[in-house]
Structures are given as C-alpha cells and as structure tokens.
Amino acid sequence: MKNLMLSLMVLALSGVVTVNANTHQPAVVKAQLQDEKKEVKVEELPDAVKATLASDEYKEWQAQKAYMVKPGTGAEYYEIELKKGEEAKTVKLDKDGKVVA
C-alpha cells in the first residue's frame, strides 16, 4: 500500500511540474516576437513618408524623431514623433506613406 501511495504522489508531482513548465512557455514565445525599433534620421525617411508629412494633415507639425519598427509579426512601418507648439503626437506610416493602425 505504501508503494502505491508513493507512486501516486510521484505521478501527482510530475503532473504539477509539467503544468508549471507549460505555463512558462508563452513568455518565451512572446519574447521572440518583440518589435525591433531603430532610430532613423527624419531626412532619410522614404519620399512617400515625407510627402505624407508635408500634406495638409501634418504640414503644421514638425517631425522630431523617427524610428523604423520591425514588428514580431506584420509589416515594417515608421513611427514618427511630431510636435506643434506644446502639442505632441506620434504617427505610424508604412513605406508608402499610409497611416498604420
């Protein structure tokens, strides 16, 4: 009877270890899918992005900083920090100058 109880305890503990090991796996996957963000010079942005920034919607805003973002999933885009007086905002544009949600 003691051997049976010992066997059941070992099985129960191994099940807990397996469950705990599985709960940590998504964190590893998430770390592998992080966005890669690299600063780029505003003057080196693609012409289509510069054209969008010069359009009526953004012409009063000054680009302060720009980044090329390579998401873990999805297409690359540019994240541009804009400023107008005391106001600040960030716009995300793809290489064709279209707004990215």
Sequence and secondary structure as in RCSB ss.txt:
>XXXX:A:sequence
MKNLMLSLMVLALSGVVTVNANTHQPAVVKAQLQDEKKEVKVEELPDAVKATLASDEYKEWQAQKAYMVKPGTGA
EYYEIELKKGEEAKTVKLDKDGKVVA
>XXXX:A:secstr
 HHHHHHHHHHHHHHHHHHHHHHHHHHHHHHHT  EEEEE GGGS HHHHHHHHSTTTTTSEEEEEEEEE SSS 
 EEEEEEEETTEEEEEEE TTS B  
